[in-house]
Amino acid sequence: MKSQPRIFSGIQPSGNLHIGNYLGAIKQWIDLQQTYETIFCVVDLHAITVPQDPDELRRRTIEIAKIYLAAGIDPNRSTLFVQSHVHEHAELGWILNTIARMGDLEKMTQFKDKIGIKVSHLGEIARNWSEDISKTKEDILNEIWNNDSRKIETAGVGLFDYPVLMAADILLYDIAAVPVGDDQVQHVELARTLARRFNKRFGETFIVPEAKVQKEGARIMGLDNPMKKMSKSASSEYNYIALMDDPEAAKKKIMKAVTDSGSEILYADDKPALKNLINIYSLLGALSTEEVVARYAGKGYVDFKRDLAEVVARFLVGFQEKFRAISDDEALRILHDGARKAREMASRKMREVREKVGFVSEMD
């Protein structure tokens, strides 16, 4: 019997998981269990690239596992584990560091976004050009560089380097496809680059994975700013609806969500706020975007948002009931069983990698 191709994905145990995480990632994982061998991870090694409270990290690690299970990840179909429980992730990450290049990582836009820089080296043109005619081009670039270089100098090495660890997560399991939001495609491209580079130097070892991006809902945007992705680290609670939000509070967030000018319910690129809300309605309400628009023909924003608020609240009630039905002990048992399965796969790949690189084998 031919084995199914493998898929891997993971979420960090930090911040409050929200409906953007669910709709952009977890929801599509559920269906993938039917056609792929699925491996899902709580990526705690990635989480510590920024400071974490140890007790909070432990609590959220278990919470993320319970969210996976409540959403529909089936431990009989999928391997679910904690990243730090499989040491091969860190080991392969280090080996890939030896073939990764500074230029590979300097291209990573998420690192720049996370530390708030405009340029990563002096030769790069500033994105926001000043019109202050009292300053020369060189003055402006020097100001930007001096500011950004300070941010780079104080950024953690792990934050800069974590795309290599992400590549290790993927390559360790001979993954065929990686379900990601479109903002993560760049990281899968790095994994592809490192796989090809390793294979060329040491011989065929890694499968070159593909990014699998969900077309609709891949980027659920902030309720307070439709130009930026919904974020669990957003400063305003009105940016996102957390999966553990009180349903009544979630309704209020929907009613306060920004909308575009006009009053007609249209799904159009020039109405990004409305398009985002329609995507949420479509994905949680099991309707196409066309069906949502047709349902509100001749109606205004108030009717639409009031109904969307009810759709969101119903989803949260059902989801939270499933979450509360899963005990911490049950979640830990599933995570430990998953780690055993993951270690079996990972150790086989690492034996091959160590031999290819030239490490002396351990004694049996």
C-alpha positions as a LaTeX table, in Angstrom:
\begin{tabular}{lrrr}
\hline
Residue & $x$ (\AA) & $y$ (\AA) & $z$ (\AA) \\
\hline
Met1 & 0.00 & 0.00 & 0.00 \\
Lys2 & 1.39 & 3.38 & $-1.04$ \\
Ser3 & 2.01 & 5.71 & 1.90 \\
Gln4 & 0.35 & 9.11 & 2.01 \\
Pro5 & 2.48 & 12.23 & 1.47 \\
Arg6 & 3.28 & 14.07 & 4.70 \\
Ile7 & 2.30 & 17.55 & 5.83 \\
Phe8 & 3.78 & 19.45 & 8.78 \\
Ser9 & 2.69 & 22.63 & 10.52 \\
Gly10 & 2.88 & 24.22 & 13.93 \\
Ile11 & 1.86 & 27.17 & 16.10 \\
Gln12 & 3.81 & 28.94 & 18.83 \\
Pro13 & 2.47 & 28.75 & 22.41 \\
Ser14 & 2.47 & 32.51 & 22.89 \\
Gly15 & $-0.27$ & 35.12 & 22.85 \\
Asn16 & $-3.98$ & 34.43 & 22.38 \\
Leu17 & $-4.85$ & 32.23 & 19.41 \\
His18 & $-7.60$ & 33.93 & 17.43 \\
Ile19 & $-10.03$ & 33.19 & 14.63 \\
Gly20 & $-7.39$ & 34.28 & 12.13 \\
Asn21 & $-5.15$ & 31.42 & 13.31 \\
Tyr22 & $-8.11$ & 29.07 & 13.10 \\
Leu23 & $-9.37$ & 30.16 & 9.68 \\
Gly24 & $-5.97$ & 30.73 & 8.13 \\
Ala25 & $-4.33$ & 27.54 & 9.39 \\
Ile26 & $-6.03$ & 25.11 & 11.77 \\
Lys27 & $-9.32$ & 24.84 & 9.85 \\
Gln28 & $-7.62$ & 23.65 & 6.69 \\
Trp29 & $-5.51$ & 21.17 & 8.67 \\
Ile30 & $-8.65$ & 19.28 & 9.63 \\
Asp31 & $-9.49$ & 18.42 & 6.02 \\
Leu32 & $-5.86$ & 17.60 & 5.20 \\
Gln33 & $-6.01$ & 14.70 & 7.67 \\
Gln34 & $-8.11$ & 12.83 & 5.11 \\
Thr35 & $-5.54$ & 12.88 & 2.30 \\
Tyr36 & $-2.14$ & 13.37 & 3.97 \\
Glu37 & $-0.12$ & 11.88 & 6.80 \\
Thr38 & $-0.31$ & 14.93 & 9.05 \\
Ile39 & 2.22 & 16.05 & 11.66 \\
Phe40 & 1.31 & 18.98 & 13.90 \\
Cys41 & 3.54 & 20.57 & 16.48 \\
Val42 & 3.45 & 23.07 & 19.32 \\
Val43 & 6.63 & 24.97 & 18.43 \\
Asp44 & 7.93 & 26.02 & 21.83 \\
Leu45 & 11.53 & 26.34 & 20.60 \\
His46 & 10.35 & 29.07 & 18.24 \\
Ala47 & 8.42 & 30.75 & 21.05 \\
Ile48 & 11.55 & 31.42 & 23.12 \\
Thr49 & 13.13 & 33.54 & 20.37 \\
Val50 & 11.46 & 36.33 & 22.34 \\
Pro51 & 11.29 & 36.44 & 26.17 \\
Gln52 & 8.65 & 34.17 & 27.71 \\
Asp53 & 7.46 & 33.66 & 31.27 \\
Pro54 & 8.28 & 29.96 & 31.98 \\
Asp55 & 5.02 & 29.19 & 33.80 \\
Glu56 & 3.00 & 30.94 & 31.11 \\
Leu57 & 4.89 & 29.06 & 28.38 \\
Arg58 & 4.07 & 25.71 & 29.99 \\
Arg59 & 0.41 & 26.66 & 30.42 \\
Arg60 & 0.02 & 27.88 & 26.88 \\
Thr61 & 1.78 & 24.82 & 25.42 \\
Ile62 & $-0.93$ & 22.59 & 26.87 \\
Glu63 & $-3.62$ & 25.10 & 25.88 \\
Ile64 & $-2.48$ & 25.06 & 22.24 \\
Ala65 & $-2.61$ & 21.27 & 22.21 \\
Lys66 & $-6.18$ & 21.37 & 23.55 \\
Ile67 & $-7.09$ & 23.97 & 20.90 \\
Tyr68 & $-5.75$ & 21.64 & 18.20 \\
Leu69 & $-7.87$ & 18.80 & 19.56 \\
Ala70 & $-11.00$ & 20.90 & 20.06 \\
Ala71 & $-10.70$ & 22.18 & 16.49 \\
Gly72 & $-10.73$ & 18.64 & 15.14 \\
Ile73 & $-7.15$ & 17.40 & 14.98 \\
Asp74 & $-7.57$ & 13.64 & 15.41 \\
Pro75 & $-4.67$ & 11.97 & 17.29 \\
Asn76 & $-5.61$ & 8.68 & 15.59 \\
Arg77 & $-4.96$ & 10.29 & 12.20 \\
Ser78 & $-2.32$ & 12.90 & 13.05 \\
Thr79 & 0.91 & 13.03 & 15.03 \\
Leu80 & 0.65 & 15.83 & 17.60 \\
Phe81 & 3.63 & 16.72 & 19.82 \\
Val82 & 5.73 & 19.44 & 21.44 \\
Gln83 & 8.77 & 20.55 & 19.44 \\
Ser84 & 11.23 & 20.49 & 22.35 \\
His85 & 10.31 & 16.85 & 23.06 \\
Val86 & 12.09 & 15.83 & 19.83 \\
His87 & 15.70 & 17.00 & 20.10 \\
Glu88 & 16.37 & 16.25 & 16.43 \\
His89 & 14.69 & 19.56 & 15.52 \\
Ala90 & 17.43 & 21.52 & 17.25 \\
Glu91 & 20.18 & 19.22 & 15.94 \\
Leu92 & 19.12 & 19.51 & 12.31 \\
Gly93 & 18.60 & 23.24 & 12.78 \\
Trp94 & 22.28 & 23.59 & 13.74 \\
Ile95 & 23.46 & 21.52 & 10.78 \\
Leu96 & 21.35 & 23.59 & 8.38 \\
Asn97 & 22.87 & 26.72 & 9.95 \\
Thr98 & 26.20 & 25.63 & 8.51 \\
Ile99 & 24.87 & 25.81 & 4.95 \\
Ala100 & 22.50 & 28.77 & 5.40 \\
Arg101 & 23.89 & 32.17 & 4.42 \\
Met102 & 23.51 & 35.56 & 6.00 \\
Gly103 & 22.03 & 36.78 & 2.73 \\
Asp104 & 19.31 & 34.11 & 2.95 \\
Leu105 & 18.20 & 35.40 & 6.33 \\
Glu106 & 18.57 & 39.09 & 5.58 \\
Lys107 & 15.84 & 38.67 & 2.97 \\
Met108 & 13.31 & 37.54 & 5.59 \\
Thr109 & 10.73 & 40.32 & 5.81 \\
Gln110 & 9.16 & 39.00 & 9.02 \\
Phe111 & 12.39 & 39.58 & 10.96 \\
Lys112 & 12.47 & 43.18 & 9.77 \\
Asp113 & 8.81 & 43.65 & 10.59 \\
Lys114 & 9.16 & 42.15 & 14.07 \\
Ile115 & 11.96 & 44.47 & 15.11 \\
Gly116 & 10.57 & 47.43 & 13.15 \\
Ile117 & 13.34 & 48.21 & 10.69 \\
Lys118 & 13.21 & 49.80 & 7.25 \\
Val119 & 16.57 & 48.71 & 5.87 \\
Ser120 & 18.96 & 45.85 & 6.62 \\
His121 & 22.09 & 47.27 & 4.96 \\
Leu122 & 23.35 & 50.56 & 3.64 \\
Gly123 & 22.78 & 49.71 & 0.00 \\
Glu124 & 19.04 & 49.17 & 0.38 \\
Ile125 & 16.70 & 51.99 & $-0.66$ \\
Ala126 & 14.43 & 53.22 & 2.16 \\
Arg127 & 10.80 & 52.24 & 1.67 \\
Asn128 & 9.46 & 55.58 & 2.86 \\
Trp129 & 11.30 & 58.38 & 1.13 \\
Ser130 & 11.44 & 61.77 & 2.80 \\
Glu131 & 10.50 & 64.91 & 0.90 \\
Asp132 & 12.45 & 67.13 & 3.29 \\
Ile133 & 14.55 & 69.13 & 0.83 \\
Ser134 & 16.77 & 70.42 & 3.66 \\
Lys135 & 18.37 & 66.96 & 3.89 \\
Thr136 & 20.46 & 65.19 & 1.30 \\
Lys137 & 19.80 & 61.63 & 0.19 \\
Glu138 & 22.90 & 60.54 & 2.11 \\
Asp139 & 21.71 & 62.28 & 5.30 \\
Ile140 & 18.36 & 60.53 & 5.17 \\
Leu141 & 19.86 & 57.09 & 4.50 \\
Asn142 & 22.37 & 57.58 & 7.31 \\
Glu143 & 19.61 & 58.52 & 9.77 \\
Ile144 & 17.60 & 55.44 & 8.81 \\
Trp145 & 20.65 & 53.20 & 8.95 \\
Asn146 & 21.78 & 54.48 & 12.35 \\
Asn147 & 18.32 & 53.88 & 13.79 \\
Asp148 & 17.87 & 50.45 & 12.19 \\
Ser149 & 21.39 & 49.24 & 12.99 \\
Arg150 & 20.70 & 49.83 & 16.70 \\
Lys151 & 17.56 & 47.66 & 16.40 \\
Ile152 & 19.53 & 44.93 & 14.62 \\
Glu153 & 22.31 & 44.98 & 17.24 \\
Thr154 & 19.85 & 44.44 & 20.09 \\
Ala155 & 17.68 & 41.82 & 18.32 \\
Gly156 & 18.11 & 38.23 & 19.48 \\
Val157 & 20.10 & 35.84 & 17.27 \\
Gly158 & 17.30 & 33.30 & 17.63 \\
Leu159 & 14.78 & 35.75 & 16.19 \\
Phe160 & 17.04 & 36.32 & 13.18 \\
Asp161 & 17.80 & 32.62 & 12.77 \\
Tyr162 & 14.43 & 31.00 & 13.46 \\
Pro163 & 13.60 & 30.47 & 9.75 \\
Val164 & 16.44 & 27.91 & 9.69 \\
Leu165 & 14.88 & 26.05 & 12.60 \\
Met166 & 11.57 & 26.20 & 10.73 \\
Ala167 & 13.32 & 24.63 & 7.73 \\
Ala168 & 14.58 & 21.86 & 10.02 \\
Asp169 & 11.04 & 21.28 & 11.30 \\
Ile170 & 9.92 & 20.70 & 7.72 \\
Leu171 & 12.86 & 18.76 & 6.26 \\
Leu172 & 13.17 & 16.40 & 9.22 \\
Tyr173 & 10.00 & 14.52 & 8.26 \\
Asp174 & 10.27 & 14.33 & 4.43 \\
Ile175 & 7.37 & 16.75 & 4.16 \\
Ala176 & 5.70 & 17.06 & 0.75 \\
Ala177 & 3.69 & 20.22 & 1.48 \\
Val178 & 3.50 & 22.84 & 4.21 \\
Pro179 & 0.12 & 24.54 & 4.84 \\
Val180 & 0.92 & 28.20 & 5.50 \\
Gly181 & $-0.52$ & 31.65 & 5.25 \\
Asp182 & 0.88 & 33.68 & 2.38 \\
Asp183 & 3.11 & 35.62 & 4.79 \\
Gln184 & 4.98 & 32.37 & 5.56 \\
Val185 & 5.65 & 31.31 & 1.97 \\
Gln186 & 9.06 & 32.99 & 2.15 \\
His187 & 10.07 & 30.65 & 4.97 \\
Val188 & 9.06 & 27.58 & 2.97 \\
Glu189 & 11.15 & 28.94 & 0.11 \\
Leu190 & 14.14 & 29.00 & 2.47 \\
Ala191 & 13.47 & 25.36 & 3.38 \\
Arg192 & 13.42 & 24.53 & $-0.33$ \\
Thr193 & 16.70 & 26.39 & $-0.85$ \\
Leu194 & 18.41 & 24.62 & 2.04 \\
Ala195 & 17.12 & 21.20 & 0.93 \\
Arg196 & 18.50 & 21.70 & $-2.57$ \\
Arg197 & 21.79 & 23.07 & $-1.22$ \\
Phe198 & 22.25 & 20.13 & 1.17 \\
Asn199 & 21.29 & 17.59 & $-1.51$ \\
Lys200 & 23.79 & 19.10 & $-3.96$ \\
Arg201 & 26.63 & 19.01 & $-1.43$ \\
Phe202 & 25.97 & 15.70 & 0.31 \\
Gly203 & 23.72 & 13.72 & $-2.03$ \\
Glu204 & 19.94 & 13.28 & $-2.17$ \\
Thr205 & 18.70 & 13.44 & 1.41 \\
Phe206 & 15.74 & 15.81 & 1.71 \\
Ile207 & 12.46 & 16.13 & $-0.16$ \\
Val208 & 12.05 & 19.68 & $-1.53$ \\
Pro209 & 8.69 & 20.75 & 0.00 \\
Glu210 & 5.92 & 22.86 & $-1.51$ \\
Ala211 & 4.01 & 25.67 & 0.19 \\
Lys212 & 0.29 & 24.94 & 0.36 \\
Val213 & $-1.58$ & 28.24 & 0.69 \\
Gln214 & $-5.33$ & 28.34 & 1.27 \\
Lys215 & $-6.75$ & 30.83 & $-1.22$ \\
Glu216 & $-9.59$ & 32.25 & 0.83 \\
Gly217 & $-8.92$ & 33.26 & 4.40 \\
Ala218 & $-5.17$ & 32.75 & 4.17 \\
Arg219 & $-4.78$ & 36.20 & 5.72 \\
Ile220 & $-7.55$ & 37.23 & 8.07 \\
Met221 & $-6.96$ & 40.89 & 8.71 \\
Gly222 & $-7.33$ & 42.96 & 11.88 \\
Leu223 & $-10.82$ & 44.14 & 12.79 \\
Asp224 & $-9.37$ & 47.55 & 13.60 \\
Asn225 & $-7.07$ & 47.74 & 10.56 \\
Pro226 & $-7.86$ & 45.71 & 7.43 \\
Met227 & $-4.43$ & 46.49 & 5.99 \\
Lys228 & $-2.61$ & 44.47 & 8.66 \\
Lys229 & $-2.98$ & 40.80 & 9.49 \\
Met230 & $-4.96$ & 39.87 & 12.61 \\
Ser231 & $-2.31$ & 39.39 & 15.27 \\
Lys232 & $-2.31$ & 37.68 & 18.66 \\
Ser233 & 0.35 & 40.19 & 19.76 \\
Ala234 & $-1.66$ & 43.26 & 18.71 \\
Ser235 & $-1.76$ & 46.04 & 21.29 \\
Ser236 & $-5.55$ & 46.47 & 20.94 \\
Glu237 & $-7.97$ & 43.70 & 21.85 \\
Tyr238 & $-10.23$ & 45.04 & 19.11 \\
Asn239 & $-7.75$ & 43.80 & 16.51 \\
Tyr240 & $-8.67$ & 40.14 & 16.95 \\
Ile241 & $-11.25$ & 37.71 & 18.30 \\
Ala242 & $-9.50$ & 35.16 & 20.49 \\
Leu243 & $-10.72$ & 31.58 & 20.38 \\
Met244 & $-11.26$ & 31.79 & 24.13 \\
Asp245 & $-13.05$ & 35.19 & 24.05 \\
Asp246 & $-16.40$ & 35.44 & 25.78 \\
Pro247 & $-18.96$ & 35.12 & 22.92 \\
Glu248 & $-20.80$ & 38.28 & 24.00 \\
Ala249 & $-17.54$ & 40.23 & 24.05 \\
Ala250 & $-16.76$ & 38.87 & 20.59 \\
Lys251 & $-20.09$ & 40.20 & 19.32 \\
Lys252 & $-19.16$ & 43.67 & 20.51 \\
Lys253 & $-15.82$ & 43.44 & 18.72 \\
Ile254 & $-17.58$ & 42.61 & 15.45 \\
Met255 & $-19.99$ & 45.52 & 15.86 \\
Lys256 & $-17.01$ & 47.85 & 16.49 \\
Ala257 & $-15.02$ & 46.51 & 13.52 \\
Val258 & $-14.05$ & 49.15 & 10.99 \\
Thr259 & $-15.91$ & 49.24 & 7.67 \\
Asp260 & $-15.36$ & 50.97 & 4.35 \\
Ser261 & $-17.16$ & 53.98 & 2.95 \\
Gly262 & $-20.58$ & 53.35 & 1.43 \\
Ser263 & $-23.29$ & 51.03 & 2.67 \\
Glu264 & $-23.65$ & 48.26 & 0.04 \\
Ile265 & $-22.34$ & 44.79 & 0.90 \\
Leu266 & $-19.71$ & 44.13 & $-1.77$ \\
Tyr267 & $-16.77$ & 41.75 & $-1.98$ \\
Ala268 & $-14.13$ & 43.91 & $-3.64$ \\
Asp269 & $-10.45$ & 44.73 & $-3.27$ \\
Asp270 & $-11.23$ & 48.43 & $-2.88$ \\
Lys271 & $-13.30$ & 47.59 & 0.22 \\
Pro272 & $-10.69$ & 45.70 & 2.29 \\
Ala273 & $-12.50$ & 45.97 & 5.64 \\
Leu274 & $-15.75$ & 44.59 & 4.24 \\
Lys275 & $-13.94$ & 41.92 & 2.23 \\
Asn276 & $-12.25$ & 40.73 & 5.42 \\
Leu277 & $-15.54$ & 40.51 & 7.32 \\
Ile278 & $-17.18$ & 38.66 & 4.42 \\
Asn279 & $-14.29$ & 36.16 & 4.45 \\
Ile280 & $-14.86$ & 35.55 & 8.17 \\
Tyr281 & $-18.61$ & 35.12 & 7.59 \\
Ser282 & $-18.00$ & 32.77 & 4.66 \\
Leu283 & $-15.50$ & 30.53 & 6.44 \\
Leu284 & $-17.35$ & 30.31 & 9.77 \\
Gly285 & $-20.82$ & 30.20 & 8.24 \\
Ala286 & $-20.04$ & 27.58 & 5.55 \\
Leu287 & $-21.18$ & 29.87 & 2.74 \\
Ser288 & $-19.37$ & 31.08 & $-0.36$ \\
Thr289 & $-18.50$ & 34.75 & $-0.47$ \\
Glu290 & $-21.01$ & 35.10 & $-3.33$ \\
Glu291 & $-23.73$ & 33.60 & $-1.15$ \\
Val292 & $-22.91$ & 36.01 & 1.67 \\
Val293 & $-23.11$ & 39.00 & $-0.66$ \\
Ala294 & $-26.40$ & 37.78 & $-2.19$ \\
Arg295 & $-27.92$ & 37.31 & 1.27 \\
Tyr296 & $-27.37$ & 41.00 & 2.06 \\
Ala297 & $-28.43$ & 42.52 & $-1.26$ \\
Gly298 & $-30.32$ & 45.70 & $-0.43$ \\
Lys299 & $-29.26$ & 45.58 & 3.23 \\
Gly300 & $-26.69$ & 47.67 & 5.07 \\
Tyr301 & $-23.68$ & 47.24 & 7.31 \\
Val302 & $-25.64$ & 47.07 & 10.56 \\
Asp303 & $-27.70$ & 44.04 & 9.48 \\
Phe304 & $-24.62$ & 42.34 & 8.07 \\
Lys305 & $-22.45$ & 42.91 & 11.15 \\
Arg306 & $-25.23$ & 41.92 & 13.55 \\
Asp307 & $-25.63$ & 38.57 & 11.76 \\
Leu308 & $-21.87$ & 38.07 & 11.52 \\
Ala309 & $-21.61$ & 38.66 & 15.25 \\
Glu310 & $-24.10$ & 35.82 & 15.80 \\
Val311 & $-22.17$ & 33.52 & 13.46 \\
Val312 & $-18.95$ & 34.22 & 15.36 \\
Ala313 & $-20.61$ & 33.76 & 18.76 \\
Arg314 & $-22.14$ & 30.40 & 17.77 \\
Phe315 & $-18.77$ & 29.20 & 16.57 \\
Leu316 & $-17.07$ & 30.23 & 19.83 \\
Val317 & $-19.71$ & 28.58 & 22.01 \\
Gly318 & $-19.32$ & 25.25 & 20.21 \\
Phe319 & $-15.55$ & 25.44 & 20.09 \\
Gln320 & $-15.17$ & 26.32 & 23.76 \\
Glu321 & $-17.46$ & 23.48 & 24.84 \\
Lys322 & $-15.15$ & 21.03 & 23.05 \\
Phe323 & $-12.08$ & 22.71 & 24.55 \\
Arg324 & $-13.37$ & 22.44 & 28.12 \\
Ala325 & $-14.18$ & 18.76 & 27.62 \\
Ile326 & $-10.46$ & 17.97 & 27.15 \\
Ser327 & $-8.45$ & 17.65 & 30.37 \\
Asp328 & $-4.82$ & 18.70 & 30.70 \\
Asp329 & $-3.88$ & 15.10 & 31.50 \\
Glu330 & $-5.52$ & 13.84 & 28.32 \\
Ala331 & $-3.74$ & 16.49 & 26.26 \\
Leu332 & $-0.37$ & 15.58 & 27.83 \\
Arg333 & $-0.91$ & 11.89 & 27.14 \\
Ile334 & $-1.62$ & 12.64 & 23.47 \\
Leu335 & 1.45 & 14.90 & 23.26 \\
His336 & 3.72 & 12.25 & 24.78 \\
Asp337 & 2.37 & 9.55 & 22.44 \\
Gly338 & 2.88 & 11.90 & 19.51 \\
Ala339 & 6.45 & 12.68 & 20.55 \\
Arg340 & 7.30 & 8.96 & 20.52 \\
Lys341 & 5.98 & 8.64 & 16.97 \\
Ala342 & 7.76 & 11.82 & 15.87 \\
Arg343 & 11.08 & 10.70 & 17.38 \\
Glu344 & 10.93 & 7.45 & 15.41 \\
Met345 & 10.62 & 9.39 & 12.15 \\
Ala346 & 13.10 & 12.09 & 13.12 \\
Ser347 & 15.79 & 9.71 & 14.37 \\
Arg348 & 15.78 & 7.79 & 11.07 \\
Lys349 & 16.31 & 10.99 & 9.09 \\
Met350 & 19.03 & 12.23 & 11.44 \\
Arg351 & 20.99 & 8.98 & 11.16 \\
Glu352 & 21.05 & 9.55 & 7.41 \\
Val353 & 22.02 & 13.21 & 7.81 \\
Arg354 & 24.86 & 12.45 & 10.26 \\
Glu355 & 26.28 & 9.82 & 7.92 \\
Lys356 & 26.09 & 12.16 & 4.91 \\
Val357 & 27.78 & 15.01 & 6.81 \\
Gly358 & 30.57 & 12.73 & 8.04 \\
Phe359 & 29.89 & 12.42 & 11.76 \\
Val360 & 31.24 & 9.34 & 13.53 \\
Ser361 & 28.37 & 6.96 & 14.34 \\
Glu362 & 27.38 & 6.33 & 17.95 \\
Met363 & 28.01 & 2.87 & 19.34 \\
Asp364 & 24.88 & 0.73 & 19.58 \\
\hline
\end{tabular}
